[in-house]
Amino acid sequence: MAGSSQSLSYQIGEAKGQAQEKASNLMDKASDAAQSTKESIQEAGQQIQAKAQGAVDAVKDATDMKK
């Protein structure tokens, strides 16, 4: 009986370890996705800012206000 108890305990430990590993992998993937999203948003913001500056410059050029 002790043998089956030890075997069950081992299997529970194995299952727990595997669950922790999967949870860790999921957290890593979520973190990577969040970082990628953040970088995409920053890049989009920079592109919008550059386009807005280009529009301002175009208006200044058109109205002869550029210094």
All heavy atoms as TSV, in Angstrom:
chain	resi	resn	atom	element	x	y	z
A	1	MET	N	N	0.829	-1.190	0.000
A	1	MET	CA	C	0.000	0.000	0.000
A	1	MET	C	C	0.869	1.247	0.000
A	1	MET	O	O	0.549	2.226	-0.622
A	1	MET	CB	C	-0.926	-0.035	1.229
A	1	MET	CG	C	-1.949	1.069	1.266
A	1	MET	SD	S	-3.361	0.594	0.255
A	1	MET	CE	C	-4.360	2.017	0.448
A	2	ALA	N	N	1.988	1.201	0.729
A	2	ALA	CA	C	2.876	2.359	0.789
A	2	ALA	C	C	3.426	2.670	-0.594
A	2	ALA	O	O	3.612	3.820	-0.941
A	2	ALA	CB	C	4.003	2.109	1.780
A	3	GLY	N	N	3.665	1.642	-1.383
A	3	GLY	CA	C	4.191	1.841	-2.732
A	3	GLY	C	C	3.231	2.627	-3.606
A	3	GLY	O	O	3.633	3.527	-4.330
A	4	SER	N	N	1.943	2.291	-3.545
A	4	SER	CA	C	0.970	2.994	-4.368
A	4	SER	C	C	0.770	4.417	-3.864
A	4	SER	O	O	0.516	5.330	-4.644
A	4	SER	CB	C	-0.358	2.252	-4.426
A	4	SER	OG	O	-0.967	2.239	-3.152
A	5	SER	N	N	0.914	4.620	-2.565
A	5	SER	CA	C	0.803	5.963	-1.989
A	5	SER	C	C	1.958	6.838	-2.470
A	5	SER	O	O	1.756	7.998	-2.827
A	5	SER	CB	C	0.800	5.880	-0.463
A	5	SER	OG	O	0.766	7.173	0.104
A	6	GLN	N	N	3.154	6.259	-2.489
A	6	GLN	CA	C	4.312	7.007	-2.969
A	6	GLN	C	C	4.173	7.296	-4.461
A	6	GLN	O	O	4.516	8.385	-4.924
A	6	GLN	CB	C	5.595	6.223	-2.703
A	6	GLN	CG	C	6.005	6.210	-1.249
A	6	GLN	CD	C	7.252	5.368	-1.014
A	6	GLN	OE1	O	7.561	4.475	-1.805
A	6	GLN	NE2	N	7.942	5.647	0.077
A	7	SER	N	N	3.664	6.339	-5.203
A	7	SER	CA	C	3.473	6.518	-6.637
A	7	SER	C	C	2.468	7.624	-6.910
A	7	SER	O	O	2.683	8.465	-7.782
A	7	SER	CB	C	2.997	5.206	-7.269
A	7	SER	OG	O	2.747	5.390	-8.638
A	8	LEU	N	N	1.373	7.624	-6.157
A	8	LEU	CA	C	0.352	8.654	-6.328
A	8	LEU	C	C	0.923	10.021	-5.968
A	8	LEU	O	O	0.710	11.005	-6.677
A	8	LEU	CB	C	-0.874	8.338	-5.466
A	8	LEU	CG	C	-2.032	9.318	-5.563
A	8	LEU	CD1	C	-2.529	9.428	-6.998
A	8	LEU	CD2	C	-3.175	8.891	-4.646
A	9	SER	N	N	1.689	10.070	-4.888
A	9	SER	CA	C	2.307	11.323	-4.466
A	9	SER	C	C	3.254	11.836	-5.546
A	9	SER	O	O	3.289	13.025	-5.851
A	9	SER	CB	C	3.057	11.115	-3.152
A	9	SER	OG	O	3.670	12.304	-2.740
A	10	TYR	N	N	4.020	10.923	-6.139
A	10	TYR	CA	C	4.948	11.293	-7.216
A	10	TYR	C	C	4.179	11.842	-8.410
A	10	TYR	O	O	4.545	12.871	-8.981
A	10	TYR	CB	C	5.785	10.074	-7.628
A	10	TYR	CG	C	6.688	10.340	-8.809
A	10	TYR	CD1	C	7.899	10.997	-8.634
A	10	TYR	CD2	C	6.317	9.936	-10.090
A	10	TYR	CE1	C	8.732	11.251	-9.715
A	10	TYR	CE2	C	7.144	10.197	-11.176
A	10	TYR	CZ	C	8.341	10.852	-10.980
A	10	TYR	OH	O	9.158	11.105	-12.054
A	11	GLN	N	N	3.096	11.169	-8.785
A	11	GLN	CA	C	2.301	11.610	-9.934
A	11	GLN	C	C	1.678	12.987	-9.689
A	11	GLN	O	O	1.632	13.822	-10.587
A	11	GLN	CB	C	1.211	10.576	-10.250
A	11	GLN	CG	C	1.772	9.285	-10.824
A	11	GLN	CD	C	0.707	8.209	-10.985
A	11	GLN	OE1	O	-0.421	8.375	-10.575
A	11	GLN	NE2	N	1.103	7.095	-11.589
A	12	ILE	N	N	1.229	13.206	-8.463
A	12	ILE	CA	C	0.668	14.518	-8.116
A	12	ILE	C	C	1.755	15.588	-8.219
A	12	ILE	O	O	1.524	16.673	-8.764
A	12	ILE	CB	C	0.033	14.499	-6.709
A	12	ILE	CG1	C	-1.235	13.644	-6.736
A	12	ILE	CG2	C	-0.271	15.896	-6.217
A	12	ILE	CD1	C	-1.825	13.363	-5.374
A	13	GLY	N	N	2.940	15.280	-7.731
A	13	GLY	CA	C	4.061	16.216	-7.829
A	13	GLY	C	C	4.427	16.505	-9.264
A	13	GLY	O	O	4.690	17.657	-9.632
A	14	GLU	N	N	4.433	15.472	-10.093
A	14	GLU	CA	C	4.716	15.649	-11.522
A	14	GLU	C	C	3.665	16.542	-12.178
A	14	GLU	O	O	3.996	17.453	-12.935
A	14	GLU	CB	C	4.743	14.290	-12.232
A	14	GLU	CG	C	6.003	13.507	-12.028
A	14	GLU	CD	C	7.164	14.086	-12.800
A	14	GLU	OE1	O	7.066	14.229	-14.035
A	14	GLU	OE2	O	8.176	14.424	-12.160
A	15	ALA	N	N	2.406	16.284	-11.898
A	15	ALA	CA	C	1.319	17.069	-12.478
A	15	ALA	C	C	1.416	18.524	-12.037
A	15	ALA	O	O	1.221	19.448	-12.832
A	15	ALA	CB	C	-0.033	16.485	-12.087
A	16	LYS	N	N	1.736	18.733	-10.769
A	16	LYS	CA	C	1.887	20.095	-10.247
A	16	LYS	C	C	3.028	20.810	-10.966
A	16	LYS	O	O	2.893	21.972	-11.365
A	16	LYS	CB	C	2.144	20.053	-8.738
A	16	LYS	CG	C	2.304	21.416	-8.116
A	16	LYS	CD	C	2.565	21.325	-6.618
A	16	LYS	CE	C	2.808	22.700	-6.026
A	16	LYS	NZ	N	3.179	22.652	-4.622
A	17	GLY	N	N	4.149	20.126	-11.129
A	17	GLY	CA	C	5.301	20.711	-11.821
A	17	GLY	C	C	4.972	21.073	-13.256
A	17	GLY	O	O	5.340	22.142	-13.740
A	18	GLN	N	N	4.257	20.189	-13.938
A	18	GLN	CA	C	3.882	20.454	-15.325
A	18	GLN	C	C	2.916	21.639	-15.406
A	18	GLN	O	O	3.020	22.478	-16.296
A	18	GLN	CB	C	3.257	19.209	-15.954
A	18	GLN	CG	C	4.267	18.099	-16.195
A	18	GLN	CD	C	3.619	16.814	-16.684
A	18	GLN	OE1	O	2.426	16.749	-16.889
A	18	GLN	NE2	N	4.431	15.784	-16.866
A	19	ALA	N	N	1.982	21.712	-14.473
A	19	ALA	CA	C	1.026	22.818	-14.456
A	19	ALA	C	C	1.751	24.144	-14.213
A	19	ALA	O	O	1.442	25.155	-14.852
A	19	ALA	CB	C	-0.040	22.589	-13.394
A	20	GLN	N	N	2.719	24.136	-13.301
A	20	GLN	CA	C	3.479	25.354	-13.026
A	20	GLN	C	C	4.287	25.776	-14.254
A	20	GLN	O	O	4.377	26.959	-14.569
A	20	GLN	CB	C	4.405	25.149	-11.828
A	20	GLN	CG	C	3.660	25.092	-10.500
A	20	GLN	CD	C	4.567	24.718	-9.335
A	20	GLN	OE1	O	5.597	24.082	-9.510
A	20	GLN	NE2	N	4.173	25.132	-8.138
A	21	GLU	N	N	4.863	24.814	-14.946
A	21	GLU	CA	C	5.639	25.111	-16.153
A	21	GLU	C	C	4.750	25.695	-17.245
A	21	GLU	O	O	5.107	26.682	-17.896
A	21	GLU	CB	C	6.326	23.834	-16.651
A	21	GLU	CG	C	7.149	24.017	-17.912
A	21	GLU	CD	C	8.397	24.855	-17.705
A	21	GLU	OE1	O	8.852	24.981	-16.561
A	21	GLU	OE2	O	8.911	25.393	-18.703
A	22	LYS	N	N	3.574	25.122	-17.424
A	22	LYS	CA	C	2.645	25.641	-18.431
A	22	LYS	C	C	2.186	27.052	-18.066
A	22	LYS	O	O	2.101	27.929	-18.930
A	22	LYS	CB	C	1.437	24.713	-18.577
A	22	LYS	CG	C	1.762	23.425	-19.302
A	22	LYS	CD	C	0.547	22.524	-19.434
A	22	LYS	CE	C	0.903	21.226	-20.117
A	22	LYS	NZ	N	-0.247	20.329	-20.249
A	23	ALA	N	N	1.906	27.268	-16.790
A	23	ALA	CA	C	1.484	28.602	-16.340
A	23	ALA	C	C	2.602	29.609	-16.576
A	23	ALA	O	O	2.351	30.729	-17.035
A	23	ALA	CB	C	1.092	28.562	-14.868
A	24	SER	N	N	3.821	29.222	-16.296
A	24	SER	CA	C	4.967	30.101	-16.512
A	24	SER	C	C	5.121	30.434	-17.994
A	24	SER	O	O	5.370	31.586	-18.358
A	24	SER	CB	C	6.235	29.441	-15.985
A	24	SER	OG	O	7.355	30.248	-16.230
A	25	ASN	N	N	4.969	29.428	-18.847
A	25	ASN	CA	C	5.066	29.651	-20.294
A	25	ASN	C	C	3.966	30.593	-20.780
A	25	ASN	O	O	4.216	31.462	-21.621
A	25	ASN	CB	C	4.993	28.323	-21.054
A	25	ASN	CG	C	6.253	27.502	-20.908
A	25	ASN	OD1	O	7.305	28.020	-20.548
A	25	ASN	ND2	N	6.156	26.209	-21.169
A	26	LEU	N	N	2.758	30.422	-20.253
A	26	LEU	CA	C	1.656	31.299	-20.642
A	26	LEU	C	C	1.915	32.734	-20.198
A	26	LEU	O	O	1.634	33.684	-20.942
A	26	LEU	CB	C	0.332	30.793	-20.051
A	26	LEU	CG	C	-0.255	29.551	-20.698
A	26	LEU	CD1	C	-1.479	29.076	-19.917
A	26	LEU	CD2	C	-0.642	29.830	-22.149
A	27	MET	N	N	2.459	32.894	-19.006
A	27	MET	CA	C	2.779	34.232	-18.514
A	27	MET	C	C	3.862	34.879	-19.383
A	27	MET	O	O	3.787	36.071	-19.699
A	27	MET	CB	C	3.236	34.173	-17.054
A	27	MET	CG	C	2.127	33.839	-16.086
A	27	MET	SD	S	0.792	35.043	-16.090
A	27	MET	CE	C	1.630	36.438	-15.367
A	28	ASP	N	N	4.849	34.096	-19.782
A	28	ASP	CA	C	5.901	34.620	-20.658
A	28	ASP	C	C	5.308	35.062	-21.996
A	28	ASP	O	O	5.655	36.130	-22.513
A	28	ASP	CB	C	6.986	33.565	-20.904
A	28	ASP	CG	C	7.864	33.322	-19.682
A	28	ASP	OD1	O	7.821	34.141	-18.737
A	28	ASP	OD2	O	8.581	32.301	-19.682
A	29	LYS	N	N	4.419	34.245	-22.551
A	29	LYS	CA	C	3.795	34.597	-23.832
A	29	LYS	C	C	2.942	35.858	-23.694
A	29	LYS	O	O	2.950	36.720	-24.578
A	29	LYS	CB	C	2.938	33.432	-24.349
A	29	LYS	CG	C	3.758	32.267	-24.865
A	29	LYS	CD	C	2.878	31.142	-25.356
A	29	LYS	CE	C	3.711	29.962	-25.810
A	29	LYS	NZ	N	2.892	28.838	-26.272
A	30	ALA	N	N	2.210	35.980	-22.601
A	30	ALA	CA	C	1.383	37.157	-22.372
A	30	ALA	C	C	2.262	38.398	-22.224
A	30	ALA	O	O	1.946	39.463	-22.763
A	30	ALA	CB	C	0.508	36.966	-21.135
A	31	SER	N	N	3.366	38.252	-21.521
A	31	SER	CA	C	4.292	39.368	-21.344
A	31	SER	C	C	4.900	39.786	-22.685
A	31	SER	O	O	4.999	40.980	-22.987
A	31	SER	CB	C	5.399	38.975	-20.368
A	31	SER	OG	O	6.320	40.017	-20.219
A	32	ASP	N	N	5.284	38.806	-23.485
A	32	ASP	CA	C	5.842	39.101	-24.814
A	32	ASP	C	C	4.808	39.809	-25.684
A	32	ASP	O	O	5.131	40.755	-26.404
A	32	ASP	CB	C	6.304	37.816	-25.505
A	32	ASP	CG	C	7.546	37.211	-24.855
A	32	ASP	OD1	O	8.184	37.893	-24.024
A	32	ASP	OD2	O	7.860	36.048	-25.170
A	33	ALA	N	N	3.564	39.353	-25.629
A	33	ALA	CA	C	2.506	39.972	-26.425
A	33	ALA	C	C	2.255	41.405	-25.971
A	33	ALA	O	O	2.071	42.308	-26.801
A	33	ALA	CB	C	1.216	39.147	-26.319
A	34	ALA	N	N	2.275	41.625	-24.669
A	34	ALA	CA	C	2.072	42.971	-24.143
A	34	ALA	C	C	3.204	43.894	-24.580
A	34	ALA	O	O	2.964	45.043	-24.967
A	34	ALA	CB	C	1.970	42.941	-22.625
A	35	GLN	N	N	4.431	43.414	-24.529
A	35	GLN	CA	C	5.582	44.218	-24.942
A	35	GLN	C	C	5.500	44.539	-26.427
A	35	GLN	O	O	5.761	45.668	-26.850
A	35	GLN	CB	C	6.886	43.477	-24.627
A	35	GLN	CG	C	8.146	44.252	-24.989
A	35	GLN	CD	C	8.319	45.528	-24.193
A	35	GLN	OE1	O	7.891	45.642	-23.060
A	35	GLN	NE2	N	8.957	46.517	-24.791
A	36	SER	N	N	5.125	43.565	-27.227
A	36	SER	CA	C	4.986	43.774	-28.664
A	36	SER	C	C	3.906	44.811	-28.967
A	36	SER	O	O	4.088	45.683	-29.821
A	36	SER	CB	C	4.646	42.439	-29.346
A	36	SER	OG	O	4.474	42.631	-30.726
A	37	THR	N	N	2.794	44.726	-28.249
A	37	THR	CA	C	1.712	45.693	-28.429
A	37	THR	C	C	2.173	47.087	-28.052
A	37	THR	O	O	1.903	48.062	-28.764
A	37	THR	CB	C	0.484	45.287	-27.592
A	37	THR	OG1	O	0.047	43.998	-28.032
A	37	THR	CG2	C	-0.642	46.277	-27.736
A	38	LYS	N	N	2.881	47.186	-26.941
A	38	LYS	CA	C	3.400	48.481	-26.491
A	38	LYS	C	C	4.310	49.085	-27.552
A	38	LYS	O	O	4.207	50.278	-27.870
A	38	LYS	CB	C	4.159	48.294	-25.177
A	38	LYS	CG	C	4.797	49.561	-24.645
A	38	LYS	CD	C	5.582	49.272	-23.372
A	38	LYS	CE	C	6.381	50.486	-22.936
A	38	LYS	NZ	N	7.245	50.189	-21.800
A	39	GLU	N	N	5.203	48.272	-28.104
A	39	GLU	CA	C	6.120	48.763	-29.127
A	39	GLU	C	C	5.368	49.195	-30.384
A	39	GLU	O	O	5.699	50.218	-30.994
A	39	GLU	CB	C	7.158	47.690	-29.457
A	39	GLU	CG	C	8.144	47.465	-28.321
A	39	GLU	CD	C	9.012	46.239	-28.503
A	39	GLU	OE1	O	8.901	45.559	-29.542
A	39	GLU	OE2	O	9.804	45.944	-27.585
A	40	SER	N	N	4.344	48.448	-30.762
A	40	SER	CA	C	3.544	48.804	-31.939
A	40	SER	C	C	2.824	50.131	-31.727
A	40	SER	O	O	2.763	50.966	-32.635
A	40	SER	CB	C	2.522	47.706	-32.244
A	40	SER	OG	O	3.170	46.517	-32.613
A	41	ILE	N	N	2.291	50.317	-30.529
A	41	ILE	CA	C	1.583	51.564	-30.221
A	41	ILE	C	C	2.559	52.740	-30.236
A	41	ILE	O	O	2.243	53.805	-30.766
A	41	ILE	CB	C	0.845	51.453	-28.874
A	41	ILE	CG1	C	-0.335	50.492	-29.015
A	41	ILE	CG2	C	0.370	52.812	-28.382
A	41	ILE	CD1	C	-0.996	50.115	-27.711
A	42	GLN	N	N	3.742	52.543	-29.663
A	42	GLN	CA	C	4.745	53.617	-29.664
A	42	GLN	C	C	5.145	53.978	-31.092
A	42	GLN	O	O	5.268	55.157	-31.432
A	42	GLN	CB	C	5.981	53.192	-28.864
A	42	GLN	CG	C	5.749	53.180	-27.368
A	42	GLN	CD	C	6.932	52.626	-26.593
A	42	GLN	OE1	O	7.745	51.873	-27.122
A	42	GLN	NE2	N	7.038	53.003	-25.330
A	43	GLU	N	N	5.338	52.968	-31.923
A	43	GLU	CA	C	5.715	53.210	-33.316
A	43	GLU	C	C	4.603	53.953	-34.051
A	43	GLU	O	O	4.864	54.907	-34.801
A	43	GLU	CB	C	6.022	51.884	-34.016
A	43	GLU	CG	C	6.547	52.056	-35.423
A	43	GLU	CD	C	6.929	50.740	-36.067
A	43	GLU	OE1	O	7.384	49.828	-35.356
A	43	GLU	OE2	O	6.772	50.638	-37.293
A	44	ALA	N	N	3.368	53.537	-33.822
A	44	ALA	CA	C	2.235	54.216	-34.461
A	44	ALA	C	C	2.158	55.667	-33.996
A	44	ALA	O	O	1.910	56.577	-34.799
A	44	ALA	CB	C	0.931	53.484	-34.139
A	45	GLY	N	N	2.391	55.906	-32.718
A	45	GLY	CA	C	2.383	57.267	-32.182
A	45	GLY	C	C	3.450	58.133	-32.827
A	45	GLY	O	O	3.206	59.296	-33.156
A	46	GLN	N	N	4.626	57.558	-33.025
A	46	GLN	CA	C	5.720	58.302	-33.664
A	46	GLN	C	C	5.368	58.627	-35.114
A	46	GLN	O	O	5.665	59.722	-35.600
A	46	GLN	CB	C	7.020	57.502	-33.588
A	46	GLN	CG	C	7.590	57.418	-32.176
A	46	GLN	CD	C	8.735	56.439	-32.053
A	46	GLN	OE1	O	9.026	55.671	-32.964
A	46	GLN	NE2	N	9.393	56.436	-30.901
A	47	GLN	N	N	4.730	57.682	-35.812
A	47	GLN	CA	C	4.340	57.924	-37.203
A	47	GLN	C	C	3.293	59.026	-37.281
A	47	GLN	O	O	3.365	59.902	-38.142
A	47	GLN	CB	C	3.811	56.635	-37.837
A	47	GLN	CG	C	4.892	55.597	-38.077
A	47	GLN	CD	C	4.349	54.276	-38.581
A	47	GLN	OE1	O	3.148	54.086	-38.678
A	47	GLN	NE2	N	5.240	53.356	-38.908
A	48	ILE	N	N	2.337	58.992	-36.358
A	48	ILE	CA	C	1.294	60.023	-36.332
A	48	ILE	C	C	1.916	61.386	-36.036
A	48	ILE	O	O	1.574	62.389	-36.670
A	48	ILE	CB	C	0.197	59.671	-35.294
A	48	ILE	CG1	C	-0.595	58.460	-35.778
A	48	ILE	CG2	C	-0.717	60.857	-35.030
A	48	ILE	CD1	C	-1.499	57.850	-34.729
A	49	GLN	N	N	2.842	61.409	-35.078
A	49	GLN	CA	C	3.499	62.662	-34.729
A	49	GLN	C	C	4.269	63.217	-35.932
A	49	GLN	O	O	4.219	64.422	-36.204
A	49	GLN	CB	C	4.444	62.432	-33.555
A	49	GLN	CG	C	5.091	63.708	-33.022
A	49	GLN	CD	C	5.965	63.455	-31.815
A	49	GLN	OE1	O	6.239	62.317	-31.466
A	49	GLN	NE2	N	6.408	64.505	-31.174
A	50	ALA	N	N	4.970	62.350	-36.656
A	50	ALA	CA	C	5.733	62.790	-37.824
A	50	ALA	C	C	4.793	63.315	-38.914
A	50	ALA	O	O	5.078	64.337	-39.548
A	50	ALA	CB	C	6.577	61.631	-38.362
A	51	LYS	N	N	3.665	62.639	-39.128
A	51	LYS	CA	C	2.706	63.102	-40.130
A	51	LYS	C	C	2.088	64.429	-39.726
A	51	LYS	O	O	1.882	65.308	-40.565
A	51	LYS	CB	C	1.618	62.044	-40.350
A	51	LYS	CG	C	2.124	60.830	-41.098
A	51	LYS	CD	C	1.045	59.783	-41.305
A	51	LYS	CE	C	1.622	58.585	-42.029
A	51	LYS	NZ	N	0.618	57.542	-42.273
A	52	ALA	N	N	1.799	64.589	-38.433
A	52	ALA	CA	C	1.235	65.847	-37.957
A	52	ALA	C	C	2.242	66.978	-38.144
A	52	ALA	O	O	1.872	68.081	-38.572
A	52	ALA	CB	C	0.830	65.732	-36.494
A	53	GLN	N	N	3.504	66.710	-37.863
A	53	GLN	CA	C	4.536	67.738	-38.052
A	53	GLN	C	C	4.656	68.089	-39.528
A	53	GLN	O	O	4.810	69.254	-39.890
A	53	GLN	CB	C	5.882	67.261	-37.511
A	53	GLN	CG	C	6.964	68.327	-37.578
A	53	GLN	CD	C	6.623	69.561	-36.758
A	53	GLN	OE1	O	6.284	69.461	-35.589
A	53	GLN	NE2	N	6.705	70.734	-37.360
A	54	GLY	N	N	4.558	67.064	-40.389
A	54	GLY	CA	C	4.594	67.307	-41.834
A	54	GLY	C	C	3.428	68.172	-42.275
A	54	GLY	O	O	3.588	69.076	-43.109
A	55	ALA	N	N	2.270	67.954	-41.702
A	55	ALA	CA	C	1.094	68.762	-42.046
A	55	ALA	C	C	1.281	70.200	-41.577
A	55	ALA	O	O	0.942	71.152	-42.303
A	55	ALA	CB	C	-0.160	68.154	-41.423
A	56	VAL	N	N	1.826	70.371	-40.384
A	56	VAL	CA	C	2.093	71.720	-39.866
A	56	VAL	C	C	3.085	72.437	-40.782
A	56	VAL	O	O	2.882	73.604	-41.140
A	56	VAL	CB	C	2.621	71.655	-38.411
A	56	VAL	CG1	C	3.174	73.002	-37.964
A	56	VAL	CG2	C	1.518	71.194	-37.470
A	57	ASP	N	N	4.138	71.736	-41.149
A	57	ASP	CA	C	5.135	72.332	-42.041
A	57	ASP	C	C	4.519	72.708	-43.391
A	57	ASP	O	O	4.835	73.758	-43.950
A	57	ASP	CB	C	6.318	71.385	-42.241
A	57	ASP	CG	C	7.185	71.245	-40.988
A	57	ASP	OD1	O	7.068	72.101	-40.075
A	57	ASP	OD2	O	7.961	70.272	-40.928
A	58	ALA	N	N	3.641	71.852	-43.905
A	58	ALA	CA	C	2.993	72.136	-45.183
A	58	ALA	C	C	2.126	73.391	-45.089
A	58	ALA	O	O	2.125	74.229	-46.001
A	58	ALA	CB	C	2.150	70.947	-45.625
A	59	VAL	N	N	1.422	73.537	-43.986
A	59	VAL	CA	C	0.595	74.732	-43.793
A	59	VAL	C	C	1.489	75.967	-43.676
A	59	VAL	O	O	1.198	77.007	-44.271
A	59	VAL	CB	C	-0.324	74.591	-42.544
A	59	VAL	CG1	C	-0.969	75.906	-42.186
A	59	VAL	CG2	C	-1.359	73.507	-42.787
A	60	LYS	N	N	2.565	75.853	-42.933
A	60	LYS	CA	C	3.500	76.984	-42.806
A	60	LYS	C	C	4.075	77.366	-44.168
A	60	LYS	O	O	4.191	78.552	-44.478
A	60	LYS	CB	C	4.630	76.637	-41.832
A	60	LYS	CG	C	4.214	76.648	-40.384
A	60	LYS	CD	C	5.403	76.325	-39.486
A	60	LYS	CE	C	5.029	76.334	-38.018
A	60	LYS	NZ	N	6.173	76.002	-37.160
A	61	ASP	N	N	4.448	76.354	-44.940
A	61	ASP	CA	C	4.982	76.625	-46.284
A	61	ASP	C	C	3.922	77.317	-47.149
A	61	ASP	O	O	4.216	78.267	-47.873
A	61	ASP	CB	C	5.433	75.326	-46.973
A	61	ASP	CG	C	6.738	74.787	-46.413
A	61	ASP	OD1	O	7.462	75.543	-45.735
A	61	ASP	OD2	O	7.025	73.612	-46.647
A	62	ALA	N	N	2.713	76.816	-47.080
A	62	ALA	CA	C	1.636	77.369	-47.905
A	62	ALA	C	C	1.288	78.796	-47.511
A	62	ALA	O	O	0.861	79.585	-48.350
A	62	ALA	CB	C	0.405	76.474	-47.807
A	63	THR	N	N	1.483	79.115	-46.249
A	63	THR	CA	C	1.115	80.465	-45.780
A	63	THR	C	C	2.347	81.347	-45.584
A	63	THR	O	O	2.257	82.432	-45.072
A	63	THR	CB	C	0.330	80.373	-44.451
A	63	THR	OG1	O	1.137	79.716	-43.477
A	63	THR	CG2	C	-0.975	79.642	-44.636
A	64	ASP	N	N	3.507	80.858	-46.011
A	64	ASP	CA	C	4.761	81.606	-45.918
A	64	ASP	C	C	5.117	81.986	-44.489
A	64	ASP	O	O	5.677	83.039	-44.237
A	64	ASP	CB	C	4.694	82.868	-46.779
A	64	ASP	CG	C	5.726	82.845	-47.869
A	64	ASP	OD1	O	6.489	81.869	-47.947
A	64	ASP	OD2	O	5.778	83.821	-48.656
A	65	MET	N	N	4.798	81.103	-43.514
A	65	MET	CA	C	5.074	81.395	-42.114
A	65	MET	C	C	6.312	80.663	-41.616
A	65	MET	O	O	6.724	80.830	-40.484
A	65	MET	CB	C	3.882	80.977	-41.230
A	65	MET	CG	C	2.637	81.791	-41.461
A	65	MET	SD	S	1.244	81.193	-40.480
A	65	MET	CE	C	1.863	81.348	-38.825
A	66	LYS	N	N	6.934	79.863	-42.467
A	66	LYS	CA	C	8.080	79.055	-42.028
A	66	LYS	C	C	9.287	79.949	-41.824
A	66	LYS	O	O	9.596	80.787	-42.643
A	66	LYS	CB	C	8.381	77.967	-43.070
A	66	LYS	CG	C	9.300	76.910	-42.541
A	66	LYS	CD	C	9.274	75.689	-43.413
A	66	LYS	CE	C	10.036	74.570	-42.724
A	66	LYS	NZ	N	9.912	73.334	-43.437
A	67	LYS	N	N	9.965	79.743	-40.704
A	67	LYS	CA	C	11.161	80.555	-40.401
A	67	LYS	C	C	12.383	79.697	-40.448
A	67	LYS	O	O	12.396	78.587	-40.096
A	67	LYS	CB	C	11.001	81.166	-39.014
A	67	LYS	CG	C	9.883	82.165	-38.964
A	67	LYS	CD	C	9.817	82.783	-37.578
A	67	LYS	CE	C	8.650	83.784	-37.525
A	67	LYS	NZ	N	8.508	84.392	-36.241
